[in-house]
Amino acid sequence: MATLFRRSILGICIGIATAASALAQWPAYPTPNIPRTPDGKPNLEGPAPRTPDGHPDFSGIWEFRTPPNTATAAAAVAAQAGRGVGGVGPTPQPGAINQFWNIGSSVKGGLPFQPLAAELHKARIAENNKDNPDAHCLPLGLMQLHTHPQPRKIIQTSGVIAVIYEANSGLRQIFTDGRSLPKPDVEPWWYGYSVAHWEGDTLVAETVGFRDDVWLDVEGSPLTSSGKMIERFRRPNFGNLEIEVTVDDPKAYTQPWTVKIAQRIMLDTELIEFICNENERSAMHMVGR
């Protein structure tokens, strides 16, 4: 069911994509070091690149792929010029790219909400998700960023992995320099505090210190300040990134739960500058039920 929030986000993205394609799109620049098939086409099944210390290199620009056999929460967002993604049309089928996603559709039996969290989730849906941070140019929750239609760019160094999200110009740091997670009384952050270590070819990131009002997805599944998120990143080949996410938040859920997220490499492109709140006049018109 299309909601006012989704239509608002769709309209914003269409407008930005159109303006960017005409004025602000970065000129096409070929991605270097792409493995290729004998006929010269990119070989997305080729080996994943590695850093000098031997770990998989997650660097690149990535887009979300909706899990197979999963219902989506909204129509696809308009393509941005030069990205090889189809434009707005009929409701996309599972397995397509660039779709908003309701994570509960991928958890058997739905998310195990605590009673208060279930009420909050229901209330957010009843209000057409109008308070989603994405509709107000605010930082998004990490899960919503993982599954957002707009791409993200990973820059990997030996001590920190930076993730630049086109959505609302988000920036996240995952520290791999051996530091510990902060104490529970740390000042809460929109993205929390992330540290990571390697288990073979898998990067295991742990994040705590969230704010109390995080939205995990477009439907408003909550995450609170008591929550901990564990992400397991794998790059099985050149073209694909797999992220297994476990959420453990006793204030919002009766037990931990896990979902798997798939992302695909984007070649010969760049992020678009996304300044969400310049001359913003939509919020005043948003209404609930």
Beta strands, then each sheet from edge to edge (+ up, - down):
strand 1: 60-65
strand 2: 152-156
strand 3: 160-165
strand 4: 170-175
strand 5: 193-199
strand 6: 202-208
strand 7: 214-215
strand 8: 222-223
strand 9: 228-237
strand 10: 240-248
strand 11: 257-266
sheet 1: 1+ 2- 3+ 4- 5- 6+ 9- 10+ 11- 1+
sheet 2: 7+ 8-
end
